[in-house]
Amino acid sequence: IRYRPNPSYLAAASIIRKSVDRLSSPIASLVNGLINGETHIVERSSIGAQEDQEGTDQQNQSGVDVWTIVYELSRVAPDIITTVLGNVSSCLSSPHLSRRQQVVKLLGKLFYARGSKLAKKFSPCYRQWLSRSNDSEWKIRLDMVHCLVSILKANPHPEPVEEALNTLTRIIQYDPKLDVRLAALHDVCD
């Protein structure tokens, strides 16, 4: 069965592409406001981005979160996320595990997406993301392994690939958790 995109998604994507010059700033402001938890934006939106007091991300009724929107925007109109990517990267140092994990996965998907030039174009954000391979939480280090291997497969630029390979080598040699080292070794060999 061949995947057929939702017609409303295709219509929205077409409108955004055709109006990117006019929509870029307002969309980026909305997304950045949601990420930063700006009250006047969060209260008027049904898009989730904030954690509750225990550090778990709040679910909204629509099931849509800002991280999914950032990813979809990168596919539809990558120039819109130019001003958002730095803000997303700042969430890599969040004290909340769920937020760090979501951001690690999102940035990984953005960096290894087919044809993505983001790792090269935003090398400071890429390097900040690479530093999560030293995260205190082993689950995040494991997510990093999977993303790094995907970068090796998909990224045509030598610099990000070399940095990913160096990071994987360090994980295989020195990660404190055996399961993470083994996962890295297996993923690289596969």
Secondary structure, DSSP 8 states (H G I E B T S, - for coil): ------HHHHHHHHHHHHTHHHHHHHHHHHHHHHHHT-HHHHTT---B--B-TTS-B---TT--BHHHHHHHHHHH-GGGGHHHHHHHHHGGG-S-HHHHHHHHHHHHHHHHSTT--HHHHTHHHHHHHHGGGG-SSHHHHHHHHHHHHHHHHH---HHHHHHHHHHHHHHHHH-S-HHHHHHHHHHHH-
